[in-house]
Amino acid sequence: MGGMHGFGGVLTPGSDRVAEHPWELRVFALSTLVGIHGIGAGSGRAIREEMAPADYLAAGYYDRWLWSTERRLLRRGTIVDDDVDNWVARLRAGERVPGREDPEAARRVVGATLEASPLRPAESARFAPSDRVRVRRMRPAGHTRCPRYVRGVTGIVETLRGMDVFPDIGPYGGPDEAVYAVAFDSDDVFGPSTEGRWTIVLDLFESYLEPA
């Protein structure tokens, strides 16, 4: 949320680190396993956005992932209510943390994580390179991949990336749509700066754009 009013800079010290604590990497692994093995229901990203706004803003990045992973497991029936709380109580009472060694499963998960998913060739496109476009001013009620700070700003289409599933419906359940690399002048996005002017390039779905 960096760049939004009241949420600090776009870049903050340490933001290039993958995680701050070991438990955060375990949460990432858990979330990945749930998705690859199909033992959870729904989309983690969509479920995270169901958090109460105050709780969402107070939670850290991986806190939100843990929250959504637990709910995905509950919705699939892989775990039931109180399973997590009961395990916490057992571990605090001194019970040993269960473990399992499954090298083949580990190889499958790592392979699936590293598998590339390139965009598909564009079948149709409304805009072409060098077209001037404006990002629509909108306030979606649900998930969107359109940054708020660029809405209403005019830019230039650099290239047509290809086709991808439009994520605002579902997410990840919508139709295929063209994706464009759009270049913006930093002064138009953030206003004049003592750092000078630079170019910001964002990949944006066609539904976010209109002719300028």
N, C-alpha and C positions, 0 to 999 in steps of 0.2 A: 504493500500500500504506500510505499515511499513515493513522494511527489504529490500526494493528496494533501490538502490543507490540514494541518494539525498532526500529520503522521511522519514528520521528519524528512530527511533527505532521501533521494533516490538511492544513494550509496551510503552506507554507514560502516565504521571500522569493524572488521570481522565478518562482514556479510558475504565474503568469498569462501568462508569455511562451510563445509558440508554439514557439520553438526558441532554442537558445543559439548555434548556429554555422550558417553557410550550408550546410555539407554535410548537415545534418539535414533541411533543406527539400528538398534533392535526393533524399534517401532517401524522403521522403514522396511526392515526385513519381514516383519509380521504382515504388514500391509501388502507387500509384494506377494508373499506366499498365499494370502487369502485370495488375491485376484487371480493368480496363475492356476491355483488348484480348484478354483470355483467353489470355495467353501463359505463365501459370503455373498450377500445379495445387494444389488444396487451399485451405484457409482460412489466411490469414496469422496470425490470432489463434490458431488451434489449433496451427499449426506452431510458433509462438513458445513455446507451453507445452510443447513437446518438449525445449526446452533443458535441459541438466543444471541442477539447482537452484542450484549454486554459480555457474555461468556466468550464469544468469538474474539472480541478485541482484547480481552484479558489473557487469553490462552496463547501459548507459544506455538510455533509452526508444527512441531511434532506432537504437542498436546492435542491439536486438532486432528492430526492423523490417528492418534490413539483412540480418540473419541469416536471417529467415524469407523475405524476398524472394528471396534467392539460392537457397534450398532449393525454393521454389515453381518457379523457372525450371528447376532441375535435374530436378525430378520431371516436368515437362512435356516435357523434352527440348529446351527452347529453348537452353540452354547445356549443356555437358558438363563433367565433372570437369577441373579445372585451367584452365578458361577464365579465371576471375577472376584466379587467381595469374599466369597468363601475361600478362594485360593489365597487371597491376601491374608486372611486370618490364619490359614494353615501355615503359610510361610513365616508369618510373624511369630507363630508358636514354635518355630524351629524345624518344621518339616523341610526335607531336602528338596531343592528345585529339581523337578524331573528333567531328564535330558534324553535326546535321541540322536544317534549317528546314522545318517543316510546319505552317503556320498553321491549316489546316483541321483537322488532327488535334488541335492545341492547343485549338481551339474546341470540338471534340467532347468532349474530356476535361474541360474546364472545365464544359461544360454538364451532363455526366453527374455530375460532382462536386457541382454545385449542385442537382441534381434532388431534390426532396423525396420522402420515402417515408413518408407518414402511416400511422398504425395503422389497421387495418380496423375497422369497427363490430363491437361484441361480439355474438356469436350466442348465447352462454350464459355465465353467470358464477356462481360459487359464493358470492361475497360481494357485499354492497351497501354504499353509503355509510353511514357511522356504525357499521358492524360493527367489533367489537374482534377483532383478529387477532394471532397470534404468529408470528414468523418461525421456521421450523423450525430446530432444531439439527442440522446435517448437516456432513459432511466429504466433499464430492464428490471422486471420484478424478480427474475431468477438468475441463473448462471450466465455469465458472458465472458468472452475473452477480449473484449474491447476495452483498453485502458481508459479510465475516466479522464485523465489529464489531456488526452488528445482529441476528445470529442469536440466538434465544432471547428477544428483546425484544418486548414487546407494544406495538401501536400501533392507530391508528384509520384505517379506510379513508376517504379523502377523496372519491375519485371513481374510476370505472372508466374507464381511458384508452382501451381498445379491445383488439383482438386483434393479436398479433404472433407471429412464428415463435419457438418456444421454443429459445433458443440453447445450452442445456446438452447437446443431442444434436447432434453434428456438428462444430462448432456451425453454426447456421443451416440445419440439415437436419431439424429436428424438426417436430412438428405445431404448428398455431396454438394459442395459449393466451391467456387473459385477463391483462391487465396492469392493476395498480391503483396509484394514488398513495396511499401509506400515510404517515401523520404519526406521528412519535415525539417524545416529550419528551426533551430533551437529557440531563436527569438520569438517565433510564432507560438511555440509551445509553452515556454517558461518565462518569456520576456527577456529583455536585455540583461547581460551578465558581464561582470568584470573578467570572466574567463574567456570572453570572445564568443564567436558563433561557431556552431558545429551542426552536423547533420544527424538526425535521429531516423533510423529505418525500422519500421514495424511491419510484421506480417499480419495482414488484416483480411477478414472474410468479406466477400462482396456485399453482404447484407449490411455491413457497417458503413458503406461508402455511398456517396451520391456525387453527381457531376458538380464541379465547382464553377 
